[in-house]
């Protein structure tokens, strides 16, 4: 359907830093993803500039002959400016309170506003846009709770229609 977005969580990566590459399993999954989405009517590809997202988009880009455009608003949400050994507790709390912002971090509300603006600009009204991003940000865009975030896969694909309906795409 024209104007739809395919929201893609990147394939499995070797770490969380911006330049973390895909694992060998992640590379295989990205290639399979390109096969699965090849006939989805994709006319545009937009990605987080972080390596794991771009590397997940690349096989689809090459198959379709489309450029991978990057948008910094699609980077993962920074939960805190400090290293948090108990980050999972803080992440769960941030889903319970979307306005919670840890020092040096971004609240769920701020991150959701950021990704929704990026998605609106990425939408191709004459086709389908594949958007490659990260788990926490994807969950916020879809309005998922902590359990919904925890249930996301690497990679995972959701179709978001122009009227805001979202459904997981079975690959």
C-alpha positions as CSV (number, residue, x, y, z in Angstrom):
1,X,0.0,0.0,0.0
2,X,1.4,3.4,-0.9
3,X,2.5,5.6,1.9
4,X,3.2,2.7,4.2
5,X,6.4,2.4,6.3
6,X,8.2,-0.8,7.0
7,X,9.9,-0.2,10.3
8,X,12.9,-2.5,10.7
9,X,14.9,-3.3,13.8
10,X,18.5,-4.0,12.8
11,X,19.9,-7.5,12.7
12,X,22.0,-8.9,15.5
13,X,25.1,-6.8,16.2
14,X,28.4,-7.4,18.1
15,X,27.7,-4.6,20.5
16,X,25.8,-1.4,21.3
17,X,28.3,1.3,20.3
18,X,27.4,3.2,17.1
19,X,30.1,1.5,15.0
20,X,29.3,-2.1,16.2
21,X,29.2,-4.4,13.1
22,X,26.7,-7.2,12.6
23,X,27.6,-10.6,13.8
24,X,27.9,-13.4,11.2
25,X,24.4,-14.5,12.1
26,X,23.3,-10.8,11.7
27,X,24.8,-10.7,8.2
28,X,22.9,-13.8,7.2
29,X,19.7,-12.4,8.6
30,X,20.2,-9.1,6.7
31,X,20.6,-11.1,3.5
32,X,17.4,-13.1,4.2
33,X,15.6,-9.9,5.1
34,X,16.5,-8.5,1.7
35,X,15.0,-11.6,0.0
36,X,11.8,-11.4,2.1
37,X,11.3,-7.7,1.4
38,X,12.3,-7.7,-2.3
39,X,8.7,-7.6,-3.6
40,X,7.2,-5.3,-0.9
41,X,7.0,-2.3,-3.2
42,X,9.8,-0.5,-1.5
43,X,10.7,2.8,-3.2
44,X,12.9,4.4,-0.5
45,X,15.3,3.3,2.2
46,X,16.1,5.5,5.2
47,X,18.3,4.3,8.1
48,X,19.9,5.3,11.3
49,X,23.6,6.2,10.5
50,X,24.8,3.7,13.1
51,X,26.6,0.8,11.4
52,X,24.4,-2.1,12.5
53,X,21.3,-0.4,11.0
54,X,23.1,0.6,7.7
55,X,24.6,-2.9,7.4
56,X,21.1,-4.4,7.8
57,X,19.8,-2.1,5.1
58,X,22.6,-2.6,2.7
59,X,21.6,-6.0,1.1
60,X,18.1,-4.7,0.4
61,X,19.6,-1.5,-1.0
62,X,21.8,-3.5,-3.3
63,X,19.0,-5.8,-4.4
64,X,16.6,-2.9,-5.2
65,X,19.2,-0.5,-6.5
66,X,18.1,2.1,-4.0
67,X,20.4,4.4,-2.0
68,X,20.4,4.1,1.8
69,X,19.6,7.6,3.1
70,X,20.6,8.2,6.7
71,X,18.8,10.3,9.3
72,X,20.4,10.9,12.7
73,X,16.9,11.1,14.3
74,X,16.7,7.3,13.8
75,X,19.7,6.6,16.1
76,X,19.0,4.6,19.3
77,X,17.7,6.4,22.3
78,X,20.3,7.2,24.9
79,X,18.9,6.1,28.2
80,X,21.7,7.8,30.3
81,X,24.9,9.7,29.8
82,X,26.5,7.3,32.3
83,X,27.2,3.6,32.1
84,X,24.5,1.8,34.1
85,X,25.2,-1.7,35.2
86,X,21.5,-2.0,36.1
87,X,20.3,-0.4,32.9
88,X,17.4,-2.8,32.4
89,X,15.8,-1.6,35.6
90,X,16.0,2.0,34.4
91,X,14.8,1.1,31.0
92,X,11.7,-0.6,32.4
93,X,11.1,2.5,34.6
94,X,11.3,4.7,31.5
95,X,8.5,2.7,29.9
96,X,6.4,3.1,33.0
97,X,7.1,6.9,33.1
98,X,7.7,8.2,29.5
99,X,8.8,11.6,30.9
100,X,11.6,10.0,33.0
101,X,15.0,11.4,31.8
102,X,18.1,10.2,33.5
103,X,21.1,12.6,33.6
104,X,22.5,12.9,30.1
105,X,19.7,10.8,28.7
106,X,16.6,11.2,26.7
107,X,13.1,10.6,27.9
108,X,10.8,8.2,26.1
109,X,8.6,11.2,25.2
110,X,11.5,13.1,23.7
111,X,12.7,10.0,21.7
112,X,9.2,9.2,20.5
113,X,8.7,12.8,19.3
114,X,12.1,12.5,17.4
115,X,11.3,9.3,15.6
116,X,7.8,10.2,14.7
117,X,9.1,13.4,13.0
118,X,11.7,11.4,11.1
119,X,9.1,8.8,10.0
120,X,6.7,11.5,8.7
121,X,9.5,13.0,6.6
122,X,10.7,9.5,5.4
123,X,7.2,8.5,4.2
124,X,7.0,8.2,0.4
125,X,3.3,8.8,-0.5
126,X,3.8,7.1,-3.8
127,X,5.4,3.9,-2.5
128,X,6.7,2.1,0.6
129,X,9.6,3.3,2.7
130,X,11.8,0.9,4.6
131,X,13.1,2.5,7.8
132,X,16.0,0.9,9.6
133,X,16.4,1.7,13.3
134,X,16.9,0.3,16.8
135,X,14.8,-1.6,19.3
136,X,14.1,1.0,22.0
137,X,13.3,3.7,19.4
138,X,11.1,1.3,17.4
139,X,9.2,0.2,20.5
140,X,8.5,3.9,21.3
141,X,7.4,4.7,17.8
142,X,4.9,1.8,17.9
143,X,3.7,2.6,21.4
144,X,4.9,-0.7,22.8
145,X,5.4,-1.2,26.6
146,X,8.5,-2.8,28.2
147,X,7.2,-6.3,27.5
148,X,6.6,-5.3,23.8
149,X,10.2,-4.0,23.6
150,X,11.5,-7.2,25.1
151,X,9.6,-9.2,22.5
152,X,11.2,-7.5,19.6
153,X,13.6,-9.6,17.4
154,X,16.8,-8.9,15.5
155,X,15.8,-8.2,12.8
156,X,12.1,-7.4,13.2
157,X,9.7,-5.7,10.8
158,X,6.5,-3.8,11.4
159,X,4.2,-2.2,8.8
160,X,2.9,1.2,9.8
161,X,0.1,2.4,7.6
162,X,-0.7,6.1,6.8
163,X,-3.6,6.0,9.3
164,X,-1.3,4.8,12.1
165,X,-2.1,1.1,12.2
166,X,0.8,-1.1,13.0
167,X,1.2,-4.9,12.4
168,X,4.2,-7.1,12.7
169,X,5.3,-8.5,9.4
170,X,5.8,-12.3,9.4
171,X,9.0,-13.2,7.5
